[in-house]
Structures are given as C-alpha cells and as structure tokens.
Amino acid sequence: MGRVSVIETGLDFNQLTPREETNAIVIHHTGADLDPDAATIHDWHKQNGWNGCGYHYIIRKDGTVECGRPKWAVGSHAYGRNTDTVGVHVGGEFTSSEPTSAQIESLVALLADLCDEYDIDPTTAIIGHRDTPTPTACPGDVLYGMLPQIRDTVAALVA
C-alpha cells in the first residue's frame, strides 16, 4: 500500500481465520457523531462478546487511518459478506452530516490501495453495508450517496 499511511495498532485478538478471497470492500460509519479510534471500537466489539474490532480499517475525522482487524483475516462487519470483504469504518454519523474532506481523501487513497492490492474493480467492488445480505442504514444516506463519485475517483487512480 502506498497512497495512504496506515497506523498499526497492535490490537489483541484471539484466533482469527485467514480470508481466502477478497471480492469487495464494505464501507461503514459509526452511526453517531463520534470519532472512535481502533482501540475504542475494539473494546466496544469485545463488550458485545465478539473477538474484537470487526473492521479492518478505521478512518478518523482528521483523516488518520488505523488498522483494526488484520487485513488478512476474515472480518466481522457485514454478516453474509465477512469471508470475502474488507471492512472500512469511517468515524461519524452520515445520515445527515458529511464526512470531513480529510476522511474522504484518506478513504479514496485507502480504497485505491486495496483495489490495487486485491485486483478488484472499484466500480463494482466498493459497496455500502446496506448492499450486503444483512442491510442496515449504514454508511448513512450522505456517505452512501457519495459512493458513486468515490468509486469513479478510485477507478481513475487505479487505471
């Protein structure tokens, strides 16, 4: 990966399963006007009885990108699509608010790196949580509405 710097967090997980294929990237949001770091999300998910942070990447409001679950591992972020996707969490509530410009810049760079790494087409592989077999309102109407432009921008970067 080269377009964006990712901060390794060293989160502690029990046994993880390697992901055998990567066909898509699922975009999420917090659903509340918060800016949680990877360690906070890790704690939240452990409190739910899970194996820790289910997302592979967390993008903070200042554009910082942190590693959550190791990128090689099966995620725990989109039931029915965990085994073949990478989960990207964008901190904030985007039902009526917009992500920061720093978040969008980092998101585009991260998505371009991931599409290159896994040789996947950004125009079809970048999806919102609501596009999975267990849809929610995630990643919020505003960020979801931005996905077509984000896909196009990423496609131009990886072309």
ZIPE-V309926 format. One record per residue. RES is the residue in one small letter. PHI is phi in radians with two decimals (NA if undefined). D_FIRST is the distance of its C-alpha to the first C-alpha in whole Angstrom. Layout:
RES/PHI/D_FIRST
RES/PHI/D_FIRST
This chain:
m/NA/0
g/-2.44/4
r/-1.42/6
v/-2.41/7
s/-1.56/8
v/-1.98/9
i/-1.47/12
e/-1.31/13
t/-1.88/17
g/1.12/18
l/-1.10/20
d/-1.66/23
f/-2.10/23
n/-1.31/26
q/-1.02/25
l/-2.00/22
t/-1.77/22
p/-1.14/19
r/-1.43/18
e/-1.47/19
e/-2.57/18
t/-2.29/16
n/-1.99/17
a/-2.79/17
i/-2.19/15
v/-1.80/18
i/-1.68/18
h/-2.23/21
h/-2.38/23
t/-1.22/25
g/1.52/28
a/-2.57/30
d/-1.36/29
l/-2.16/27
d/-2.27/24
p/-1.24/23
d/-1.53/21
a/-1.05/19
a/-1.13/22
t/-1.15/25
i/-1.10/23
h/-1.00/23
d/-1.12/27
w/-0.99/28
h/-1.17/27
k/-1.13/28
q/-1.11/32
n/-1.43/31
g/1.53/32
w/-1.56/28
n/-1.48/26
g/1.89/24
c/-0.87/21
g/-1.50/21
y/-1.55/18
h/-1.45/14
y/-2.40/13
i/-2.19/16
i/-1.94/16
r/-1.40/18
k/-1.11/21
d/-1.48/20
g/1.60/16
t/-1.08/15
v/-1.95/12
e/-2.04/13
c/-1.40/13
g/-1.77/16
r/-1.22/16
p/-0.98/14
k/-1.11/12
w/-1.43/14
a/-1.63/17
v/-1.05/19
g/-1.44/19
s/-2.53/22
h/-2.39/22
a/-2.63/24
y/-0.85/27
g/1.64/27
r/-2.33/23
n/-1.13/22
t/-1.37/21
d/-2.32/19
t/-2.34/17
v/-1.85/14
g/-1.78/16
v/-2.09/15
h/-1.78/18
v/-1.86/19
g/-1.21/21
g/2.40/25
e/-2.03/27
f/-2.05/27
t/-1.27/30
s/-2.31/32
s/-1.95/29
e/-1.70/26
p/-1.10/23
t/-1.23/22
s/-1.09/21
a/-1.12/18
q/-1.12/17
i/-1.13/17
e/-1.04/15
s/-1.19/12
l/-1.05/13
v/-1.05/13
a/-1.12/9
l/-1.10/8
l/-1.09/10
a/-1.10/9
d/-1.05/5
l/-1.18/7
c/-1.10/10
d/-1.12/8
e/-1.05/7
y/-1.75/11
d/0.90/13
i/-2.08/14
d/-1.44/16
p/-1.08/16
t/-1.24/19
t/-2.12/20
a/-1.60/18
i/-1.62/17
i/-2.30/20
g/-1.61/22
h/-0.95/24
r/-1.17/27
d/-1.61/26
t/-1.69/26
p/-1.06/29
t/-2.11/30
p/-1.19/29
t/-2.32/30
a/-1.36/30
c/-1.19/26
p/-1.69/24
g/1.53/27
d/-1.04/29
v/-1.20/27
l/-1.14/24
y/-1.04/25
g/-1.16/26
m/-1.46/23
l/-1.03/21
p/-1.02/23
q/-1.17/22
i/-1.07/18
r/-1.02/18
d/-1.08/19
t/-1.13/17
v/-1.11/14
a/-1.04/16
a/-1.14/17
l/-1.23/13
v/-1.60/12
a/-1.11/16
